[in-house]
Amino acid sequence: MKIEDIKTGDIFLSATDSKIGKIIRKVTHSNWSHTGIFVWLWGELFVIEAEKKGIQLMKWNDKKYNNGNPKNRKLLYLKPKININEKEIAMLMLPYVGTRNYDYIALLEQIVYQYTGKWLGKKEKGDNKFYCSEFVAFIYNKINSKYYPKWWEISPGQIYDKNIFTQYI
């Protein structure tokens, strides 16, 4: 994957061998435990993602990602099938950076949902807290309400919807 091929609004899915990564993959029956959205700012590639400190903006060349070759982490890159207005999606995402906390409660609700098939959390969630895939699905739902109508129920493995995204090759 060439960094120049990545556009604002593209997504990555990752899998780590951390304890929490393994738990998320096992509970959700998926190969993926984390997701984020790319954004180009000031000529540099960044990732916007929900982490334990909330919605964060991280440089792609940060040691966490090592320019797309992180240690002990598998990556899948997704490109939206629709044309994305890069400025518009950046303006949708950026106001959440540093202003929203991580949604630990919804993460627990996600675990219950994966085991029971019943969502026990709020039906029309607000936008004050997010876990990673919840944030990505929320942003894409803002672009088109047909995408992820129940964005609060989405796990990392469910982000890859073949009707919305194609994999980078």
Secondary structure, 3 states (H helix, E strand, C coil): CCHHHCCCCCEEEEEECCHHHHHHHHHHCCCCCEEEEEEEECCEEEEEEEECCEEEEEECCCCCCHHHCCCCEEEEEEEECCCCCHHHHHHHHHHHCCCCEECHHHHHHHHHHHHHCCCCCCCCCCCCEECHHHHHHHHHHHHCCCCCCCHHHCCHHHHCCCCCEEECC
